Amino acid sequence: MRLEGVARLAPEETGHGPGQHHQHKHWDDWDNYERLQHLLERERQEHFPHAPILQALALTEGAKVADVGAGSGYLTGALAMAVGRAGQVFAIDPAAAARQHLKERAASAFSQVRVMEGRCESQPVGDAVLDREVWLAVYHEIGKPEDAFAEARRVLKPGGRLVIVDFDPEAIEVMGPPPEARISRARVLETARGEGLREVSDTPHRVSAACWLLVLERP
């Protein structure tokens, strides 16, 4: 989960054409990693409660799951506990500072966590390796969603799930990206279907008042 997804900061946008998303300033551009510590834990738990996300993932012991855009590891520990010592969690993030922080946290608690450099569009994972993948509050930052979905389809096993959680453009909240940068669940689903993923329809559509939930499956 990227910091822009949980704390309202002034966005730095680049040019974008029709159908492209707003691009925000990445962690890699920030000189002071201490800004990561300004996350509001209470609000983060309110908007992204673990329980419905884990329920949607339906993880089993021994499963392999990727937390793409893992950030400082808000969800990573819960994933590690769900898959157990026999499982594996790939905590993937483009920001060196976030990865270092997460490596230090994981080293003392979760041997099944591998911290890796990457992003939704470019994941350091082999073909058909993952049982599950989760994008938590990162979708609104993806420059080329089609590429990200194609990459998810590549790394997931047949029947594997991709769970996406992001901010509802109609929800007015203190936290999160500006409304114009938010993407609706319906629009995300349309893009995912175009890349060969299908919706798991018997799952909830929300995790909180502010955030939608979408569960996709690789055929």
C-alpha positions, 0 to 999 in steps of 0.5 A: 500500500503506497503512502499516497493511498492512505494520507492526503498529500498534494499530488504531483501530476504528470501529463496524461491522455484520455484513459490514463490515470493521474500519476502521483509523486512516488516514494522514491522521490522523497528524501525523508523516509520519516514521512512514512511514519505519519501514517494514521493507523486508526484511519488506516484500519478503518478504511482497510480492515484486514478481515474482509480482505483476508476473507476475499483472498481465502488464503490457505496454509502453504499458499503463495501470495504477492502483496504488490505495493506493500509499502511498509507492510500494513497487510504483509504480516497478516498475509504471512500469518494466513499462509503459515511457515509453509507458505510464501509472501512476496512483498513487492514495492518500488521504493527502496526505503519502504523495502528496507523498512519492511525487510527489517520488520520481516527478518525478526518475525516472518521467514516466509516473507520475501521483500522484492523490488517491483510494481504491478506492471513489472513483478519479479515472479515467475509464470503461474507461481502465485495462488493469490495477489493483492493490490491495496490502495495502489490501483489509482497510481498505475499508469497502464492498467492493461499492463498490470492486469496482463502481468497479474494474469502471467504470475497467477496460477489458473484459478488464482485470485487477484484482490483489489481494494481502492478508494471510491471516487464518490466517497468524501474522506480525509484520507486518500487521493483527490477525487479526480484521481480515484477510479470506480470499481466498475471501470476497473472491472471493465479493464480487467475483463478486457485483459482476460480476468473474470470477476468472482461474483459471490464476494462483497463489493466493499471493505469500508464506507470509503473503499471498494473491493474487487475479486478477480480470477485467472481462468 
